[in-house]
Amino acid sequence: MPKAETARNCHCPRRTSTQSLCIEELGNKSPGRDKESNWLPAPTGNFSIWLRTYWPGQAILDGTWKPPVVRMVK
């Protein structure tokens, strides 16, 4: 497969400017092949979201950092 085509077909998670992974979709059904690289499968019904941080900065340790708001979309 040519190099340009490999890059175009890559389904790697998108990274933010700080190199964090960006998960934009969370749910029990695929949001579509074009969005699956930023999809985290979840069970049907109620579930909890947990964040794991490695080498957290001071803002995480002292509680001043707040995770992004999760919105339910129907």
C-alpha positions in Angstrom: 0.0 0.0 0.0 1.4 3.4 -0.9 2.5 5.6 2.0 0.0 8.4 1.3 -2.9 5.9 1.2 -1.7 4.3 4.5 -1.9 7.7 6.2 -5.3 8.5 4.8 -6.7 5.2 6.0 -5.2 5.4 9.5 -7.8 5.1 12.2 -5.5 6.4 15.0 -7.0 8.4 17.9 -6.7 12.1 17.5 -4.3 13.8 19.9 -4.6 17.3 21.4 -1.8 19.9 21.3 -0.6 18.5 24.7 -0.4 15.0 23.1 -3.4 13.7 25.1 -5.8 11.3 23.4 -9.1 12.9 22.4 -12.1 10.7 22.9 -15.1 12.4 21.2 -17.6 9.5 21.1 -18.6 7.2 24.0 -21.4 4.7 23.6 -22.6 1.2 22.9 -23.1 1.8 19.1 -20.5 2.7 16.6 -20.8 6.4 15.6 -19.8 5.4 12.0 -16.5 4.1 10.6 -15.2 7.6 10.0 -15.5 8.5 13.8 -14.5 5.1 15.3 -10.9 6.3 15.9 -12.2 8.7 18.6 -14.9 6.3 19.9 -14.7 4.5 23.2 -17.2 1.5 23.3 -19.4 1.4 26.4 -22.1 -1.0 27.6 -25.8 -0.5 27.2 -27.6 1.1 30.1 -25.9 3.1 32.9 -22.1 3.2 33.2 -19.4 5.2 34.9 -16.6 7.1 33.3 -13.2 7.0 35.1 -10.1 9.0 34.2 -6.7 7.6 34.8 -3.8 10.1 34.9 -0.2 9.3 34.8 2.3 11.7 36.2 -0.4 14.2 37.0 0.3 17.9 37.3 -0.3 20.0 40.3 -3.7 21.1 39.1 -4.9 17.5 39.1 -3.4 16.8 42.5 -4.8 19.9 44.2 -8.3 19.6 42.5 -8.2 22.9 40.5 -8.2 21.0 37.1 -11.7 19.8 36.1 -12.3 17.2 33.4 -14.3 18.2 30.4 -18.1 18.1 30.7 -19.7 14.9 29.3 -22.9 15.6 27.4 -25.5 12.9 26.6 -26.5 13.1 22.9 -29.6 11.2 21.7 
